[in-house]
């Protein structure tokens, strides 16, 4: 996605993770399932916060319990819930925000 700031993690010539930022909006954080639980997501989150030190926001699906736990563990708080009618998947979602401690 050329319109987003995109970072990729590569291991053994394969992309194992992707982080996409659109300014302060975290558009995508994807990890190959084999790379979950190996601190790659933590490293991406550290990078995102470095790139946007004034704060970040993101959307995630309500059913994504592990993703929600991950974001909450990284200091994101719930800001809004929707019924999903505005997203392409029509899946209820949650907007999370992170603000640095002052």
C-alpha positions in Angstrom: 0.0 0.0 0.0 2.1 2.9 -1.2 -0.1 5.5 0.5 0.8 4.1 4.0 4.0 4.1 5.9 4.8 0.3 5.7 7.2 -1.8 7.7 7.8 -5.5 7.1 9.6 -8.1 9.1 11.4 -10.6 7.0 12.9 -14.0 8.1 14.5 -16.5 5.7 13.4 -14.5 2.7 9.7 -14.5 3.7 7.6 -11.6 5.1 6.5 -12.7 8.6 4.9 -9.4 9.7 3.6 -6.1 8.4 2.9 -2.8 10.1 1.0 0.0 8.2 0.6 3.5 9.5 -1.4 6.4 8.1 -0.2 9.2 10.3 -1.6 8.5 13.7 -3.8 5.7 12.5 -2.5 2.2 12.8 -4.1 0.7 9.6 -2.7 -2.8 9.9 -0.7 -5.0 12.1 -0.3 -8.6 10.8 1.9 -11.4 12.0 2.3 -14.8 10.4 0.7 -17.1 13.0 4.0 -19.0 13.4 5.6 -15.7 14.6 2.9 -14.8 17.2 4.2 -15.0 20.8 7.8 -14.3 19.7 7.8 -10.6 20.6 7.6 -9.4 17.0 4.2 -7.8 17.7 5.8 -6.0 20.7 8.6 -4.7 18.5 6.1 -3.5 15.9 4.1 -1.7 18.6 7.3 -0.1 19.9 8.1 1.1 16.4 4.6 2.5 15.9 4.8 4.5 19.1 8.2 5.8 18.2 6.9 6.9 14.8 3.8 8.5 16.3 4.8 9.6 19.8 1.8 11.9 20.3 -0.7 9.0 20.0 -2.2 6.3 17.9 -5.6 5.0 17.0 -6.9 1.8 15.4 -9.9 -0.3 14.7 -10.2 -4.0 15.6 -13.1 -6.4 15.4 -15.0 -7.2 18.6 -14.6 -10.9 18.0 -10.8 -10.5 17.9 -10.2 -11.2 21.6 -6.5 -11.9 21.3 -5.9 -8.7 19.3 -7.9 -6.7 21.8 -5.8 -8.1 24.7 -2.7 -7.3 22.8 -3.7 -3.7 22.2 -4.9 -3.2 25.8 -1.6 -4.7 27.1 0.1 -2.0 25.1 -1.8 0.8 26.7 -4.7 1.3 24.2 -8.1 2.1 25.6 -11.5 1.6 24.1 -12.9 4.9 22.6 -15.8 3.7 20.5 -17.9 0.7 19.5 -19.9 0.3 16.3 -22.3 -2.3 14.9 -20.0 -2.7 11.9 -22.3 -1.2 9.3 -19.5 1.3 8.3 -16.8 -1.3 7.6 -16.4 -3.5 4.6 -16.8 -6.7 6.5 -20.0 -5.6 8.3 -18.4 -6.9 11.6 -18.9 -5.1 14.9 -15.7 -3.3 15.8 -14.0 -1.2 18.4 -11.8 1.9 18.0 -8.9 2.0 20.4 -6.6 4.9 21.2 -3.2 5.2 22.8 -1.9 8.4 24.3 1.6 8.7 25.8 1.9 9.3 29.5 2.8 12.9 30.4 
